Amino acid sequence: MNCDFIKSQVFKDTLRYRSIPMINIDLTIPVLAGHDHAASRFNMYYRHQARTSYNYARARLYPQAVRQYHYASSQNFPFHGFELVQTFEPTYCRKPLISLYYDRYEFTGGAHGVTTRTGNTWDMDRGVLLRLEDLFKPGYDYRRIIIRTIERETRRRQETGQVKYLDNLNENIAKNYDDGNYYLSDAGIVIFYPLYTIAPYAAGIQTFTIPWVLFGDNLAIKP
């Protein structure tokens, strides 16, 4: 997907206590060139999101890191600095739609960190974020198609040994399905499930592409 008009802006900082690094912050956000209303709203949204993440690191993670540092020092344990890292990936760039996801990785000690994914789809004619339901004609039961496709794909992955899912798979698929966890690709709508919801941590964030053709003529916005 050619999304060359989306550039990256990086915000980096290291929060220290007694000259010792407590948290490394590395936030990469998307930026659109231009000064029209839609581009301005797009850029403002992600700048605000970066400020929110940075303030979260200062207000929440930094005190937690300092406490952990003191505890580690008192027990003669090594202290491992915290991390807050954000990256993004554009996935669909066909006017007027731009779709992307961004991953936020947070490490606060322990065996591993945790990655949280967020998907965004923009209508750049209006400069607004689209809900999944906005893509379809009113009254269409798109969730039924999505859930059935995910159920078939998880069975295939499990039978071929690609992924070992958690017990009660179909129940977990329905229970943890979230309309907000989507982005677009050339191949279709991509639904993702957060870590631990339907598969173990080692399996990663599970993603499922629902081909455009499965929705027939029920799309309100043509890909």
N, C-alpha and C positions, 0 to 999 in steps of 0.2 A: 504494500500500500504506500503510495507516494504522498507523504505528508510533510514535504520539505519546508512548507511555509510555517510549520510549527517549530519554534526554536526553544531552547532550554535556558533557564536562568537558575543559577545555583546559589544557595545561601549556606555558608559554613560558619561554624563557631565551635569553640571548645569552652565549656564552663568549668572553672577550676576552683579548688578549695585548698588553701595553703600551697598554691602553685602546682598542685597535683590535679591532673585532668579527671574530672568527674563524669562528664558527658561530652561525647563528640556528636555534633549536630551537622547533618549533611542533607539538605533539602533541595531537590530539583523539581522545578515547576515548568509547565508549558507557557509559552508566550507567543501571541500572534502579533505580526506587524500590522501597522495601520492604526488609525484613530477614529474609525467609525464607531457607532454606538455598540454594535455587537462585539467587535474586537475589544473595546474598552471594558464591557461587562465580563467577557471571558477572562481578560487579564486581571481585572480587579478581583474576581472570584478566587483565582489561584494565589494571588498575593495575600488575600485575606486568609486563605487556608494555610499558607506557609506561616503567617504571623501567629495563627492559632496554634499550630504545631510547636512553634518556637516558644510561645508563652507557656504551653503545656510542659515543655522540657524544663523551663525555668521554675515554674511554680510547683510542679508535681514530681518530676523525675529528679531534679537537683537535690531537694531535701532528702529524698529516699536514697540517693547515691551517697550523700554525706553520712547518713546513718549507717549505711552498709560499710562505708570506709572505716568509720570508727569501730564498728563491731569486728571487722576483719583485722584491724590493727590490734585490738585488745586480745584477740585469739591467735595472733601471729599467723593469720591466713593471708594469702595474696588477695589484693583487691583488683577486680576486673572492672574497668570503666564502663559506664553505660553507653548505649548508642541509640540515636534516633536518625534513621535514614529513610529518605523518600525518593522514589524514582517514578517515572511515568512512561507509558507506552501508547502512542497513537495507533488506533486499530482500524479506523474508517474515516476517510476524508473525501467525500463526494458531496459537492454543494447541493443543498445548503447544510448538510449534516457533517458534524465532526464528532467522532466517538473516541474515547480513550479510557484507560484505567490507570490508576496510580496505586502503588504498593508502599505502605509504611511499615518499616521494620523497626522493632523496638527490642533492645536487649537490656535487661536489668539484672543480669547475673543468671546463674542456673545453667542447665545443660545446653539451652539454645534460646534464641530470641523468638519472637512471634511476628509474623507478617499479616497485616490487615489490608485487604484490597477494596478499592472503591471504583466503581464504574460511572462514567459521565457521558451523556450524549446530548449534544447541543444542536439546536436549530439556529443557524447563524443568520437567517433572514430576520429573526426577531431577537436574537441574543438571549435565548432562554434554554434552560435545561428541560429535556423531555423525559416524561415518565414512560415506562414500558407500554402502558395502555394507550399512550398517545400515538403509538405506531400503528394501531389497529382501528378498524371501523367500530363504531359503538355497538355494544352487545355481543361482540365476537368472543367466544370462550378460548382465547389463546393459551391459557394456562393448561388446559387439558392436553393440547398438542405438545406443549413444552414438557410437562411431567411424563407423559407417555414416552417421548423420545429419550428423556434422561433415563427412565427405567430400562429401556431397551439397551442403551449404551452402557450403563453400569453392569448389566448382566453380561454383555459381551466382554467388557474389560475384566470382569471377575472370572469368567469361564476361560479366558485366554491367559490368565495369570498376571495381567498387567497391574491390577490393583486388588488388594484384599480389603473390602469395605467392612464397616462396622455392622454388627448384628441389626436386625430389623431395618434392612436397607430401604425398602419402599416406604415404610413409615417415616424414616428419617428424611428421605427425599422430599416428601410432602410437607413434613413439619418444618423443615429448615429452608424450604423454598422461599425466596424473597424477591418480589418484583424489582426491588432496587438494585439487586446484584446482577446487573447486565451491562453489556456494551455490544457494539456492532462490529462485524467484520464483513469482508466481501462475500464470505460463504454463508453468512446468516447471523442470527442473534446468538450471542454467547452468554450463557448463564453460568455463574460461578457460585461455588459453595465455600464458605469460610473454613479455615482449618478446624479440625476436630468434629465437624458437624456430621459428615457421612463417612469419613475415612480417617485413619490414624494420621498423626502429624507428618510422619515420614512420606506419606503419599502426596503431600503438598495440597495447594488449593486446587480443587477439582473443577474443571471447566468443561462445558458441553455446548457444542455448536448446533443450533437448531436451524437447518437449511431454510432459506427463504421460500423455496418451492412448497414446503409443507403448509404454509399459510394461505396458499391459493390466492384468491382475489380479495382477501380480507385485510390487506395492508392499507392503511390510510396514507402512509408515506412510502412511496416507491423507492426501493434501494437502487 
